[in-house]
Amino acid sequence: MIHGPAPRRRRRRLALVPLALVLWVVLEVAVLIAVGRWIGFWPTLLLVIALSALGAWLLRREGRRTWQALRTALRSGQMPSREIADAVLVFVGGVLLTLPGFVSAVVGLVFVLPLTRPVARIGLEALVARRLLAAGMSVAPGEARVRRTRDRPGNDGDVVEGEIVDD
């Protein structure tokens, strides 16, 4: 059994998740009410529906592009870290865009749009790096190398060999 500060911190963070979700919903409702008072009920409803439809369309379009970039990176033997981060951001952004609400739509657009996604990717990379450092791992850029080999007998191209370089 693990004792010490790390499990307690984790439990505290997990306890904050329901509170964060409640605050998010309260914020969404407050913004919806404010926009509804400003432009009226029906225009607000139409805007929310239009944003959800836009989210579904963007999720499909950008998801397809991101998946293609991921496949291309894997075929070329590159480590697809950027493509994986983009795939995560597009998925989360698309889900946020399909939810009713203006705050989730703005965050979703930042995650999905190709012009703003690099900013979100930097934030995601910082979050992952912080989590890895907190877990005691150190992974520097270039430490992991992946290459696809097709020259071996019996290799039909479905095998990806990897090598972790430990200094």
N, C-alpha and C positions, 0 to 999 in steps of 0.2 A: 504494500500500500504506500502511496506517495504522500508525504507530509511536507509541510513548509508553505512558503508564501505563494508559490506559483499556482497550486490548485485553488487557494483562496481567491487570488486575483481573477482567475478564470471564472469561478462561481460568481464573483461580484459583477464581472462583465456580462455574464449570462443573465443575471438578475436584472440588468439594465435593459435588456432587449425588449421585454414587454412594455416597459416605460417609454422607450424610444418609439415603439410602434404606436402607442396611444398618443404620444405627442405629435407624431407624423399625421395621424388621422385628424387630430384636433386642428392642426395647422391647415390641412387640406380643406376641412369643412369651413374654417374661418376665411380662407382665400375664396372658396366657392361662394360663400355668402357675400363677401365684399364685392366680388365681380358681379354677382347676381344683382346686388343693389345698384351697382354702377351702370350696367348695360341691360339689365332686365333678366327675368327667369328664362324665357325661351331662347334668346341669343346665347345665354350662358350654357344652357343645355345643348344647343347645337354646336357650340364651340367645344364642349367636352366630348361629344360624339365625334366631331371632326378630328380632334386630337387623338382619340383612340384609333380611328381609322388610319390616320397618318402613321401612328405607331406601328400598327400591324403591317402596313405597306413598307415602312422603313426597316422593320425587323426582317421582313422577307428579303428585301433588296440587299441590305448591308450584310445580313446573315449569309446570303449566297456568296457575296464578294469575299467575306472573311473566310468562309469555308474553302473557297478556291485558293486564296492566298496561303492558308494553312497546308493544303494539299501540295501546293507548289513548293513550299519551304521543305516539307518532308521529303518530297521526291528529290530535291537538290542536295539533301544531306545536311541542311542547316538546322540549327537548334531553333525551333519555331516559337521562342518565348514571346516575341512581339505579336505574332499571329494568335497565340493562345490568349494573351491579354486582350487583344481586340475581340476575340470570340466571346470571352466572358463579358466584356463591356457591352457588346452589341446585344447579347442575350438579356442581360440585366436591364439595359436601357430600353429594349423593346418591351419587356414586361412592364416596366414603369410607365411607358407611353400608353400601353393598353389599359392601364388602371385609370379610373375616372379621377381627375384632379389636375390642377394646374402646377402645383409644386412638383409632383412626380413627373409631369410632362416636361418641365424644364430640365430636371435632372436627367430624365431619359434622353432628351435631345442632346444634351452634352455628351452622354455616353455613346450615342448612336451616330451622330453626324461626323463624317470624315474630317471636317475642319476642326472640331473641338475634341475629338476622341484622343489625340495625342496628349492633351492636357490631362484628361481623365486617366490615361494610361500611366502617366508619370505618378499620379496619386496612387494608383493601384500598385505600381512597382514599389513605391515607398512603403506602402502598407505591408506588402509581402516581405520586403527586406527587413522591416522592423520586426515582423513576426518571426522570421528566420533567426535574426540576431537574438531575440528574446528566448528562442528555443535552444540557443547555443550553437547554431549552425553557421558556417561561413561559406558562402558560395560566391566566388568572384566571377565577373564576366569572363568567358573564355575557358572556364574550368571544365565544362562539359562539352564533349565533342561527339557528334553523331555523324555516321556516314553510311550510305546505302551501298551494299556490295552485291554485284551481280556476276562477278567473275568466278565464283566458286561453283564447283559441280554440285548439282542438286538444289542450287539456290534459285528460286523462281522470282526473286525480287521482293518477296514479302517480309524478308528478314532485315531488320535494321540493327547494325552492330553499334554499340556505344562504348565509350571509354571515359572514365572519370580520371582526370589528372589531379593527383594530390601532391602538392609541393612540400 
